[in-house]
Amino acid sequence: MYNDIDEKLLELSSKVEEKIAPILAEHDKISMINSAKVLKAFQDNKVGVNDFAEITGYGFTDDGRDKLEKIYADIFKAEDALVRPQIMSGTHALSLTFFGLLKHGDTMISISGAPYDSLLSIIGLEGDSRNSLIKHGIKYEQIDLVDDDFDIPAIQTRLAKNDVRLVEIQRSKGYSSRKSLSIDKIESVCKAIREVNSDVIIMVDNCYGDLVETREPIEVGADIIVGSLMKNLGGGIAKTGGYIVGKKDLITDISEIFSAPCLGKNIGANMGQLLYFYKGLYLAPSVVNNSIKTMIYASAMLEELGYDISPQYDEHRTDIIQTITLHDPDKLVAFCQGIQKGSPVDSYVTPIPAPMDGYPHDEIMAGGSFISGSTIELSCDGPMTEPYSAYMQGGLTFEYGKLGILIGLNEILKKIN
C-alpha cells in the first residue's frame, strides 16, 4: 500500500502528522483568505468562457489576456500587470524589469544581500556577457542583511543621498543560508526607505512567496513585484510564463522592453495558454497551501531524523522552500536522487550533478514534474558547493507530497545508512 516504505518511517509519519496538525490548520485559514481574494477578482472582472480563446498573430485586441492582467493587478492591489507566456521564467521576468527600469548611469542596490545565483550574470557579477547591467553602465551596490533582517540604518544612510534609482529585495532565500523575508519585514523596510527617499523604486523578487501569506509586497509599500508562473501562481497548470505587477508607469516601461517602444502591452499572442493561466491562478491558493503543508511535514520528519533544516516545522513561513544542509556532496546527491524516486514523472531517472545555464556551479536537480522545471511540483535541487544544502519545494497535493517525501526518505536512508 505504501510502496514498500520502512515501517519505522510510517510510524514516525503518524507521530509527525499528529504534531503538525494545528499548524496545518492555520495554513488552511490563510488559504481560505487567499482563495476568497482570487475568486472575488474573477467575479469582479466577469470572467467568461470567451476569455480563454486562443489569439494568434500579433495578439492585438486580446480581451482575455487583458482581463487576466487586470485580475492580477486586483489580487496584488497594484495599478497594472504584465502576465505573458513569452516571459519564460522568473529570471527572465527579473531581467525584463531591470532593463525596463534602469538606464546607463543609474544605480541599483540589493538590500537583501547577494542575489540568487542566476541573477549574478544578469547583473554582471559573474560570467562574461556583454549585455549585463554593469556592461550597460548600470552601477550595482549591495547591503547585506544583519541577523536575517534588513540593515535599516545602513539602508537609510545610503538612500538619503537620493542618487539610487532602484532598490531590489529578494523575498526568498535562494541558495543562501539566510531565512526568507516575511511581509512584515518587507513592510518595515519599505516604511524606513520612504522616510528618507520618496522617489527610489522598491522592487521585490516575489518568486516562491506568492500567496503564502495573506498580504503581498505591493500592499506594504513595494512599487513593483516579479514572479514565475512555473512556481506558485501557475498552480501546477500553467505550462510556462511569468508576471510583473506594480505601478502603471513602471509596467509601461517594462512592457516596452518586453515587446518594443510604443507597442508595449498591446502586442503578444496568448498562444492558447489563457485557459491554463486562468485555471492555474484559480487553483494557486490551494496548491500553495498543499506545498506549504508538504514542506512543514518534511521539516518535522527531517528534524526527527536528525537533519540540519531551515525553517523548523513550527516557524513562520513566507515562501515554499525548505532547506536541508547536508555538509557532504555525496549526501546531497543521495538526497536529491531519493526525492526523484518519489516523483510521479521520471521516477526511474537518476539525477547527477552537471553544469546548468545561468548558474556558476554544477547543480544537482531532482524534479519529476508534469511541467518541465516546475517548482510548485515536488522538487529538490542545490549547488555542489559548501555547505552542500538541498533546497526542496512544492507538492501539488498534500497526499502526494507526503508520499514523495516518504519514498524519498526511504531511498535516502538505504543509501546513507
C-alpha positions as CSV (number, residue, x, y, z in Angstrom):
1,M,0.0,0.0,0.0
2,Y,2.8,2.4,0.9
3,N,5.4,1.5,-1.8
4,D,7.4,-0.8,0.5
5,I,8.3,2.1,2.8
6,D,10.0,1.0,6.0
7,E,7.5,0.5,8.9
8,K,9.6,2.7,11.2
9,L,9.2,5.6,8.8
10,L,5.5,5.1,8.6
11,E,5.3,5.1,12.4
12,L,7.3,8.3,12.5
13,S,5.0,9.8,9.9
14,S,1.9,9.1,12.1
15,K,3.6,10.8,15.0
16,V,4.7,13.8,13.0
17,E,1.2,14.3,11.4
18,E,-0.4,14.5,14.8
19,K,2.3,17.0,16.0
20,I,1.9,19.3,13.0
21,A,-2.0,19.2,12.7
22,P,-2.6,22.5,14.5
23,I,0.0,24.3,12.3
24,L,-1.6,22.9,9.1
25,A,-5.0,24.2,10.3
26,E,-3.6,27.7,10.5
27,H,-2.3,27.5,6.9
28,D,-5.8,26.3,5.8
29,K,-7.1,29.6,7.1
30,I,-4.6,31.6,5.1
31,S,-5.5,29.5,2.0
32,M,-9.2,30.4,2.6
33,I,-8.4,34.1,2.7
34,N,-6.4,33.9,-0.5
35,S,-9.0,31.8,-2.2
36,A,-11.6,34.4,-1.5
37,K,-9.3,37.1,-2.8
38,V,-8.8,35.2,-6.1
39,L,-12.5,34.3,-6.5
40,K,-13.6,37.9,-6.0
41,A,-11.1,39.1,-8.6
42,F,-12.5,36.6,-11.1
43,Q,-16.1,37.6,-10.3
44,D,-15.5,41.3,-10.3
45,N,-13.9,41.1,-13.7
46,K,-16.7,39.0,-15.1
47,V,-14.6,36.1,-16.4
48,G,-16.4,34.2,-19.2
49,V,-15.6,31.2,-21.4
50,N,-14.7,33.5,-24.3
51,D,-11.8,34.9,-22.2
52,F,-10.0,31.6,-22.8
53,A,-10.0,31.9,-26.6
54,E,-6.7,31.5,-28.5
55,I,-5.5,34.6,-30.2
56,T,-2.8,34.3,-32.8
57,G,-0.5,36.6,-34.9
58,Y,0.3,39.9,-33.3
59,G,-2.1,39.5,-30.4
60,F,-3.9,42.8,-30.8
61,T,-7.3,43.2,-29.0
62,D,-6.9,40.1,-26.8
63,D,-9.7,40.8,-24.3
64,G,-8.9,37.5,-22.3
65,R,-5.3,38.4,-21.9
66,D,-6.1,42.0,-20.8
67,K,-8.7,40.8,-18.3
68,L,-6.2,38.3,-16.8
69,E,-3.8,41.1,-16.3
70,K,-6.5,43.2,-14.6
71,I,-7.2,40.2,-12.3
72,Y,-3.5,40.0,-11.3
73,A,-3.5,43.7,-10.6
74,D,-6.6,43.4,-8.4
75,I,-5.2,40.4,-6.4
76,F,-1.9,42.2,-5.8
77,K,-3.5,45.6,-5.1
78,A,-1.5,47.0,-8.0
79,E,-2.2,49.5,-10.8
80,D,-1.2,47.3,-13.7
81,A,0.3,43.9,-14.6
82,L,2.1,42.1,-17.4
83,V,1.3,38.4,-17.5
84,R,2.6,36.6,-20.6
85,P,3.6,33.2,-21.9
86,Q,6.5,35.0,-23.6
87,I,8.0,35.6,-20.2
88,M,9.9,32.3,-19.9
89,S,10.9,32.2,-16.2
90,G,11.3,34.2,-13.1
91,T,14.9,35.0,-14.1
92,H,13.5,36.4,-17.5
93,A,10.9,38.4,-15.6
94,L,13.5,39.9,-13.4
95,S,15.8,40.7,-16.3
96,L,12.9,42.5,-18.1
97,T,12.2,44.5,-15.0
98,F,15.9,45.6,-14.5
99,F,16.4,46.5,-18.2
100,G,13.0,48.3,-18.3
101,L,13.6,50.5,-15.3
102,L,17.4,51.1,-15.3
103,K,19.4,53.1,-17.8
104,H,23.1,54.0,-18.3
105,G,24.4,55.8,-15.2
106,D,21.6,54.5,-12.9
107,T,22.4,52.8,-9.6
108,M,20.6,49.8,-8.2
109,I,21.1,48.4,-4.7
110,S,20.3,44.9,-3.4
111,I,19.3,45.4,0.3
112,S,18.8,41.7,1.0
113,G,22.4,40.6,0.4
114,A,23.7,38.7,-2.6
115,P,21.0,37.9,-5.1
116,Y,20.1,34.4,-6.4
117,D,22.8,32.7,-8.5
118,S,21.0,33.1,-11.8
119,L,21.0,36.9,-11.4
120,L,24.7,37.2,-11.0
121,S,25.3,37.0,-14.7
122,I,22.4,39.4,-15.5
123,I,24.0,42.0,-13.1
124,G,27.5,41.3,-14.4
125,L,29.0,39.9,-11.2
126,E,29.6,36.5,-12.8
127,G,30.2,35.4,-16.4
128,D,31.4,37.3,-19.5
129,S,28.2,38.5,-21.1
130,R,28.5,41.8,-23.0
131,N,24.8,42.5,-22.2
132,S,24.8,42.6,-18.4
133,L,23.6,45.5,-16.4
134,I,27.2,46.5,-15.5
135,K,28.2,46.3,-19.2
136,H,25.4,48.7,-19.9
137,G,26.8,51.3,-17.5
138,I,24.4,50.5,-14.6
139,K,26.0,50.5,-11.1
140,Y,25.4,47.8,-8.6
141,E,25.7,48.0,-4.8
142,Q,24.8,45.6,-2.0
143,I,23.8,46.0,1.6
144,D,23.9,42.7,3.5
145,L,21.3,41.5,6.0
146,V,22.1,41.5,9.7
147,D,20.8,38.6,11.7
148,D,18.4,37.7,8.9
149,D,16.8,41.2,8.8
150,F,17.4,44.4,6.9
151,D,20.2,46.7,8.0
152,I,17.9,49.7,8.2
153,P,20.4,52.3,9.4
154,A,22.8,51.4,6.6
155,I,19.9,51.5,4.0
156,Q,18.6,54.8,5.2
157,T,22.1,56.4,5.2
158,R,22.8,55.2,1.6
159,L,19.3,56.2,0.2
160,A,19.3,59.6,1.9
161,K,21.8,60.7,-0.9
162,N,19.0,60.4,-3.4
163,D,21.2,59.0,-6.2
164,V,19.8,55.5,-6.3
165,R,17.2,54.5,-9.0
166,L,16.1,51.1,-7.8
167,V,16.2,49.0,-4.6
168,E,15.9,45.3,-5.0
169,I,14.6,42.9,-2.3
170,Q,14.8,39.1,-2.8
171,R,12.0,37.7,-0.6
172,S,13.1,34.1,-0.8
173,K,16.4,32.9,0.5
174,G,17.6,31.5,-2.9
175,Y,20.8,29.4,-2.5
176,S,21.8,31.0,0.8
177,S,21.7,30.1,4.4
178,R,19.7,33.1,5.5
179,K,16.0,33.0,6.3
180,S,13.4,34.2,3.8
181,L,12.0,37.6,4.4
182,S,8.4,37.9,5.8
183,I,5.9,40.5,4.6
184,D,6.2,42.2,8.0
185,K,9.9,42.7,7.5
186,I,9.4,44.0,4.0
187,E,6.8,46.4,5.3
188,S,9.2,47.7,7.9
189,V,12.0,48.4,5.4
190,C,9.6,50.0,2.9
191,K,8.5,52.4,5.6
192,A,12.1,53.1,6.5
193,I,13.0,53.8,2.9
194,R,10.2,56.2,2.4
195,E,11.2,58.2,5.5
196,V,14.4,59.2,3.6
197,N,13.6,58.8,-0.1
198,S,10.3,59.2,-1.8
199,D,11.5,58.6,-5.4
200,V,13.5,55.3,-5.4
201,I,11.8,52.3,-6.9
202,I,11.2,49.5,-4.5
203,M,11.2,46.2,-6.4
204,V,10.6,42.8,-4.8
205,D,11.5,39.4,-6.3
206,N,8.4,37.6,-5.2
207,C,9.4,34.1,-6.5
208,Y,8.3,31.3,-4.2
209,G,6.4,33.7,-1.9
210,D,3.2,34.4,-3.8
211,L,0.0,33.6,-1.8
212,V,2.0,32.2,1.1
213,E,0.9,35.0,3.4
214,T,-2.3,37.0,3.4
215,R,-0.6,40.2,2.1
216,E,1.7,40.8,-0.8
217,P,4.6,43.2,-1.2
218,I,2.7,45.9,-3.1
219,E,0.3,46.2,-0.2
220,V,3.1,47.1,2.2
221,G,5.0,49.6,0.1
222,A,6.7,47.9,-2.9
223,D,6.3,49.6,-6.3
224,I,6.9,46.5,-8.5
225,I,7.0,42.8,-7.9
226,V,8.1,39.9,-10.1
227,G,7.4,36.2,-10.3
228,S,7.1,33.0,-12.3
229,L,4.1,31.0,-13.4
230,M,6.1,27.8,-13.1
231,K,6.1,28.5,-9.4
232,N,3.2,29.4,-7.1
233,L,0.7,31.3,-9.3
234,G,0.8,28.7,-12.1
235,G,-0.9,26.3,-9.8
236,G,0.8,23.4,-11.4
237,I,-1.3,24.1,-14.6
238,A,0.5,26.9,-16.4
239,K,2.9,25.5,-19.0
240,T,5.2,28.5,-18.9
241,G,5.0,32.2,-18.2
242,G,5.8,34.9,-15.7
243,Y,4.3,38.0,-14.2
244,I,5.2,41.6,-13.3
245,V,2.8,43.8,-11.3
246,G,3.0,47.3,-9.9
247,K,2.7,51.0,-10.8
248,K,1.3,51.7,-14.2
249,D,4.2,53.9,-15.4
250,L,6.7,51.2,-14.4
251,I,4.8,48.4,-16.1
252,T,4.7,50.6,-19.3
253,D,8.5,51.0,-19.3
254,I,9.0,47.3,-18.7
255,S,6.4,46.3,-21.4
256,E,8.4,48.3,-24.0
257,I,11.4,46.2,-23.2
258,F,9.2,43.1,-23.3
259,S,8.0,44.0,-26.9
260,A,9.0,47.3,-28.4
261,P,8.7,51.1,-27.8
262,C,5.1,52.3,-28.4
263,L,3.8,48.7,-28.7
264,G,4.2,47.7,-25.0
265,K,1.4,45.6,-23.7
266,N,-0.7,45.9,-26.9
267,I,1.1,43.1,-28.7
268,G,1.8,39.4,-27.9
269,A,-0.4,36.5,-28.9
270,N,-1.6,34.3,-26.0
271,M,-0.7,31.1,-27.9
272,G,-3.6,29.2,-26.4
273,Q,-2.3,29.5,-22.9
274,L,-5.0,31.6,-21.3
275,L,-7.1,28.7,-20.0
276,Y,-4.0,27.3,-18.2
277,F,-3.2,30.7,-16.8
278,Y,-6.7,31.3,-15.5
279,K,-7.2,27.9,-14.1
280,G,-3.7,27.8,-12.6
281,L,-4.3,31.1,-10.8
282,Y,-7.7,29.8,-9.6
283,L,-6.1,26.7,-8.1
284,A,-3.0,28.5,-6.8
285,P,-4.1,29.3,-3.2
286,S,-4.9,25.6,-2.6
287,V,-1.8,24.3,-4.4
288,V,0.4,26.8,-2.5
289,N,-1.2,25.6,0.7
290,N,-0.5,21.9,-0.2
291,S,3.1,22.8,-0.9
292,I,3.5,24.6,2.4
293,K,1.9,21.6,4.2
294,T,4.3,19.2,2.4
295,M,7.3,21.3,3.5
296,I,6.1,21.5,7.1
297,Y,5.7,17.7,7.1
298,A,9.1,17.3,5.5
299,S,10.7,19.6,8.1
300,A,9.2,17.7,11.0
301,M,10.2,14.4,9.6
302,L,13.7,15.5,8.8
303,E,14.1,17.1,12.3
304,E,13.1,13.8,13.9
305,L,15.7,12.0,11.7
306,G,18.5,14.4,12.9
307,Y,18.9,16.6,9.8
308,D,20.0,20.2,9.8
309,I,17.0,22.1,8.5
310,S,15.5,25.6,8.0
311,P,12.9,26.6,8.6
312,Q,11.8,24.4,11.5
313,Y,8.4,22.9,11.2
314,D,6.8,25.4,13.5
315,E,8.5,28.5,12.2
316,H,6.6,31.3,10.3
317,R,6.6,30.6,6.6
318,T,6.9,33.2,3.9
319,D,7.8,31.0,0.9
320,I,7.5,27.4,-0.1
321,I,11.2,26.5,0.3
322,Q,12.7,24.0,2.8
323,T,16.5,23.9,3.2
324,I,18.3,20.7,4.3
325,T,22.0,21.3,5.0
326,L,23.9,18.0,4.5
327,H,27.6,19.1,4.7
328,D,28.6,16.3,2.3
329,P,28.4,16.2,-1.5
330,D,27.6,12.5,-1.6
331,K,24.7,13.1,0.8
332,L,23.4,16.0,-1.2
333,V,23.4,13.8,-4.4
334,A,21.7,10.9,-2.5
335,F,19.0,13.2,-1.0
336,C,18.1,14.6,-4.5
337,Q,18.1,11.1,-6.0
338,G,15.8,9.9,-3.2
339,I,13.3,12.8,-3.9
340,Q,13.4,11.9,-7.6
341,K,12.4,8.4,-6.7
342,G,9.3,9.8,-5.0
343,S,8.2,11.7,-8.2
344,P,5.3,10.7,-10.5
345,V,7.2,11.5,-13.7
346,D,10.8,10.2,-14.4
347,S,10.9,8.4,-11.1
348,Y,13.3,5.9,-12.8
349,V,15.8,8.6,-13.7
350,T,18.9,9.2,-11.6
351,P,19.9,12.9,-11.4
352,I,23.6,13.7,-11.3
353,P,25.5,17.0,-10.8
354,A,26.0,18.9,-14.0
355,P,26.6,22.4,-15.3
356,M,23.4,24.5,-15.8
357,D,22.9,27.6,-17.8
358,G,22.8,30.8,-15.7
359,Y,24.4,29.1,-12.6
360,P,28.1,29.5,-11.7
361,H,28.5,26.0,-10.2
362,D,27.4,22.4,-11.0
363,E,23.9,21.8,-9.9
364,I,22.1,18.6,-8.8
365,M,18.3,18.8,-9.6
366,A,15.5,16.4,-8.8
367,G,12.2,17.2,-10.4
368,G,9.9,14.6,-11.7
369,S,7.3,17.1,-12.7
370,F,4.5,17.2,-15.3
371,I,5.6,20.7,-16.3
372,S,9.4,20.7,-17.0
373,G,11.1,22.8,-14.4
374,S,8.0,23.4,-12.4
375,T,9.0,24.2,-8.8
376,I,5.5,24.2,-7.4
377,E,5.6,20.4,-8.0
378,L,7.7,18.5,-5.6
379,S,11.4,19.1,-6.5
380,C,14.8,19.4,-4.9
381,D,18.0,21.0,-6.0
382,G,21.2,22.5,-4.8
383,P,24.7,23.8,-5.9
384,M,27.6,21.4,-5.5
385,T,29.4,23.8,-3.1
386,E,29.8,24.1,0.7
387,P,27.8,23.6,2.8
388,Y,26.1,21.2,0.4
389,S,22.5,22.2,1.0
390,A,19.4,20.8,-0.7
391,Y,16.6,23.3,-1.4
392,M,13.2,21.5,-1.6
393,Q,9.9,22.9,-2.6
394,G,6.5,22.1,-4.0
395,G,3.8,19.5,-3.7
396,L,0.6,19.7,-5.8
397,T,-1.4,17.8,-3.2
398,F,-0.5,17.1,0.4
399,E,-1.2,13.4,-0.1
400,Y,1.2,13.1,-3.0
401,G,3.7,15.4,-1.2
402,K,3.7,13.1,1.8
403,L,4.2,10.0,-0.3
404,G,7.0,11.7,-2.2
405,I,8.8,12.6,1.0
406,L,8.3,9.1,2.5
407,I,9.6,7.4,-0.7
408,G,12.5,9.8,-0.9
409,L,13.5,9.4,2.7
410,N,13.2,5.6,2.4
411,E,15.7,5.7,-0.5
412,I,18.0,8.2,1.2
413,L,18.2,6.0,4.4
414,K,19.1,3.0,2.2
415,K,22.0,4.9,0.6
416,I,23.3,6.8,3.6
417,N,23.0,4.3,6.4
